[in-house]
Every structure is written in C-alpha cells, then in structure tokens.
Amino acid sequence: MSTPLVTNTIGKPINRVDGVEKVTGKAKYAAEFNVPDLAYGVVISSAITKGKIKSFDASDALSLEGVLQVFTHENRPKLAWFDISYKDQDAPPGAPFRPLHNATIKYSGQPIALVVAETFELARYAATLVRVEYEELTHETDLEANLHKARKPKHGVADLLKPPPPKPRGDFDRVYAEDPNKVAGRYVHSAEHHNPMELFATTVSYEKNGKLTIYDKTQGVTNSILYVTQVFNIPFSDVRVLSPYMGGGFGSGLRPQYQLFMAVMAARELKRSVRVSLTRQQMFTFGHRPATVQQVALGALADGSMNALYHDAMSETSKFEDYTEVVVNWGGQLYPPENVTLDYKLVPLDVYSPLDMRAPGGVTGMSALEVAMDELAYNLGMDPLQLRLKNYTDHDYNQNKPYSSKELRECYRQGAERFGWPSRNMEPRSMKKDHNLIGWGMATGMWEANQMPARAEAVLMVNGKLRVSSATADIGTGTYTIMTQIAADTLGLPISDVLFKLGDTDMPVAPISGGSWTAATVGTAVQTVCQEVGKSLLKLAKNMPDSLFKGAKWEDITFSDKHMRLKNDPNVAVSLQTLVDLNGGKAVRETSTGLPNALKQRNFSRATHSAVFVEVMVDEDLGTVKVTRAVTAVAGGRILNPKTARSQILGGMVWGLSKALEEESVMDHNFGRFMNHNLAEYHVAVNADIHDLDVIFVEEHDDVVNPLGVKGLGEIGIVGMPAAIANAIFHATGRRVRDLPIRLDALL
Ligand code: MOS
C-alpha cells in the first residue's frame, strides 16, 4: 500500500540526469580525453577487396620529422594475437578478424597499417605517402548473384540469444495449395550502416609503470578490457577501460573495433599515449546490417483465419564468421497458423562480418511479414487491422509457451483510435489532396524482452547520499537516469541524493549494452544491491537502544522521504542519516548480482509488442513520399520514465522511416566496396523529413520478466515502422513495394 510518504520517481518523466553535461559539452567522448604527450595514429585501409599485400614502402612517410612509426603485419608486436581462440562478447561463430595479422586481404577497407606521428595532421599526411603493392584475387560481394551458395549457419554458443528457426510444423505445402486466399512475395533489403554521430576512437593513456588507461568508444567496457587483455596477454590489473558517454551506438559498439587494437598496440610499442580515431569512411568498413533476400507466403481461409505461413531468408555474412540474426521466426511467434515452414540461410561473401544494428533481424523479418499481412488482407477484402485481430494469440507457438504478458490487442485499439483508423476507406487511391495521393497503413512490431546477469555496487555514504555504480553503458538511451530512479526509489531518497556512475572497468561487471536488455539487466542489479544496503540498514536499526524495528523483518519495512519505516505504521521511522551514523563512521557498502529468475521465466515467452499506424502523402508526379503522421502504441512492460522511454520510441520511429525510404549502403561490386560512405550520399532522415509522431504506452504488469516489471524499449520502436509505411504507400498508390528502401522510381 502506498502512503503519501512513499518516494516514487519510477513512472515519472524525470529529466535526464546527464542532460546538462550532454548539451554543454562536458560529457566527453573517447577522442576528447586529452592526456599529456599524446601521439596520433591514422589507419590505412586496403584499396583492394581480396588478395595479398605484396609489399609496403613506408620510407617516405618515415623520413618526415615527427613520424614515429608505421605499423604493419610485418612489424606488429609478437604478443598480439597470442590467444587466437578469443571471441568477444558479440562475436558470431567463426574466427574473429585479426587486424595486422598477416598479408591476407579479406574485404575492402580492411585495416592494413597504422601511421603514428606527433600530430594528427602529420599522421594523416604521412599515411598518404605509404605505398602498398597488392596481389589481387577475384572477389564475390553480390548477394543476389551468389544466392545459390546459401547454406545453413553454423550455430554456436554465441547464438543462444539468436535461436535458429524451429522445425516445420504441420504441412505448409499441402494446406497452402488448397487455401482459397493466399499471397507470396520476394523481399530484397539493402545493407545499411549504423552511422552514429560520434566516430570510433580510442585514447590510450600510457602510465609511467606501463599500465594503460583506455578511453574507448564501446557499448561495453568489459568487452573491451577482455579483448585487450586476451589479445595482448596483459594482466587485468594493468588495464582500465572507461566509456562514460557515447555519441550513439545502435549496435556499432557491440564488438571491439580495430581502432582499439591499433591504439593499444602502438601505445605499448612506443611506450607513449596514443589516440586512434577512425573516419566516417572507415566506419563503413566494420559491420553493417546485412543485405537480405526473403520470401514470405501466407494462406488463409475465407474468414481470414491464417492456416499456412512460409518465411525464408538468405542473408550475407563474411567468409570468416557466421553472423546470424533472427529474421524468420517472428511470424511463428506472433500468429497461430498450424502449418508453418521457416528457413534461414547464409551466403558467405568477401565482406566484413555484418553486425547487430537496431532490432537486428526483427525489423528485417517483420518488415516483410507485415507487408505480406497487408497483402493478404487486401486479398481477403478485409481491413488489415481486422486480419491481425482475427489471428490474435497470447501463445508463442514456436516455443509453445504463453506470453508472460502481451497487451498488443490494447495497442491496436488505442493506436487505431488515436490515429483515426476506423474511418479508413479500404480502397487504394481513395484519398487525394492536390497532386498528392494520401494513404494509411498499419503494421505490428515485436521484439524480445531479455535479461542478463549483471553486478552493481551501492554505497550509502557518511553524508547520507547514495552512490551506485555498474560497468554498463549509456548509449544515449537514458541508463544514467533510470538507474538513478531505481536506486532512489528503492531506498526512499530524492534523485538529488543519488549519484549513478557507469562505463568503467573498475566498477562491478555488466554485459554489453544491447538487445534492449539494459533496463531489465542493470535495473535488477541496482535494485538488488540497494536492497542489500537496506538490509544492512535494518540490522543497524535493530541494534539501536529500544529499537522499534527489533522484531521487524525485511518484508515489514519500506523506505520513503529519506527514512526507513514500518510498512504498517509509517510513523515509526528512522532517517538513513541516523542509521549510517551508527555504522562507526563508515559508509554502508554492498556489492551484489542481479540475476534473471530462470525458474519463473522458463514457462513463458517474453516479448515487447507495438502497433504502428502511418499516413503518407505521395506526390504523383515526382514519386516523393512524405510521412505526415505516425502513431506507435507500445506494450513494453513497466515504463520507468515516460520521457526517456518516449525518446527511445521516437528515435526508433525516425529510424524506421529512414530505413523505409532512405538508408542504403550501395556497393559497387566491381570494386566490392560501399560507395556512399559519407553522410552526403548515405541518406538518413533529417528534421525536414519528420512530421507528426505520436507515442502511446500501454503499460503491462509483468512480474515474470523481473521484479521491476521492465521489458526494455531500445529496439521495439523501429520494428513496425517500415512495413506500416510500405502499406500506407500501397493504400495511397495501389503499388505494392516489397523492397527496402522504397525509392522514388518504384512509385513512378
Ligand atoms: Mo543493439 S543492435 O543490440 O545495440
């Protein structure tokens, strides 16, 4: 029971606690930590896509005063790559790429040398003077031309979170053949790159005793320190990695990138502090959302009941790692047809391994599936929303488990109402304004709600303030803020009395920040460790003379307004300051682990859902598409902070729009290279593209996912958007476009 005394910031739109630092430039990124006597490294990228380096001639570069060294595979330190079996925390099955390992070139833009000089400008100039001779081999980079080489992925331990498609159920072929209503289509998606504003950089501070303090752009400092210690055989005690702030991640920082290797290598060899920053062009050389070819077929009875579902995908990977994502499983989890065949294959090409990018696989597969659903609705002459409701289920038939919670029906209802969907005329080309065709489309979104183990420390200091820390990341999502809220509420303190710190390997360990699991993962660790502090405080309270807490158990107490209280008599209270004063002049300090409750979770499937409604205006003469309105209703468990949560969903919607209409990494297969590797030619949505976006949260009360009831919101915002836009374009124009992005010429 809540009383007026209960402090409660969870669920309130608290401003970002790091907001002022972020907008005043005090929040430093990896390339902004200045250390004395810094040298600068510039990476040389391979000019060919496949083959061998025959020779380097670095003599001109080295003859310049101030150029310190040119590192290549010929003179790299012997200890690098001592542990060749090492895999980072987001490594797919295979053999991770090893920079400067040998003369072999595996993909275009591969880092082949590092030029280190006294200034950045000098290093950059010297890099242009290094002559490289190659022996070139023929490369294969074209997914569509190599589909015949598609094969099953080699799944490994790293893929526990990326389950392969389930075995076929029922008899798709027979049932589909007899279905009165059916659709089938082929969907081709282009590759994309993450393009965070902050570019990849590492600053290594070389301390006198040879210890390294490393500022790295990463979504997980633990991942970076493991990489450095394993690859260079350095003891943990000699390395510290920090990443307090990040200018965007989106998955690009889930794996250690080669600037980390280069900077550490150079610092150790030169016994000097070194910074290596990559360029925007070089960001296009490590990891991308893979190009994909999918086929979806759906069959339904005359009343709209779906009884047949087929979804296959063929996706590119590198020739050294099997990067996989969950592309085809979604339909089997979202809809109840009894005859289901799902298949997923990889085509190894001479490209760098693809890399998780916001809602990896989910936005890809759901974009195809939900366009097919729209097509089926039109085939049936049924409203697209009605088709979803007709095939609604609370059961995940892939895992054969009920959902721990699923308020998608309510998302459909509230989203449709806010958007005005019920007044829609189903007829394509039925709405027009001047020379613009107007269309309304909708789609469903879905993403997983995972939780990992993590650790945190909490210290109630002698001044009564609380300091909490965990080696997690805030990739722009609001981790600082929501962890501060969880800590504050757990011990009944105001936000201003709580300081949450992250991004430092001296702190208790946390996993990489991705997969939308940070709120649930680190949130549970923070809640658990603050409860541990609370339990210590209860012991102190019991030891007070004539204590009114003597017989109290942990379940009997609550914290609010800086006091510990008896739940059933809140006037029996003692201040946290009084309690910490009783601790012999010492702070009350606890470290603890937050674990997923596997026993509770194992009987349920856990996921977030969304319903997306979109209005587009298509210029009939020019084929330009403007997304004039979009509403996303999200069921993502308990919303810790509606302000940061809304920002997550808005960001996802903007990106979904960008993916649907603009983003595409274009490769020239003659060169085997992405050609539009800059923000002038790689188009992303800008302010002028964004109009009316609306977010609704349909709260779910779910104590299966974790005691906080949190599911995570990082990725769900993007998932339904591209299909909703494609479907709105069909409604506007009568053109069914299945490929992404949707270019002007598809609509002329
Ligand atoms: Mo996200 S692609 O898991 O950073």
Residues whose N, C-alpha, C, O or C-beta is under 5 A from the ligand:
A	BS01	MOS	F250 G251 D356 M357 R358 A359 S513 G514 G515 S516
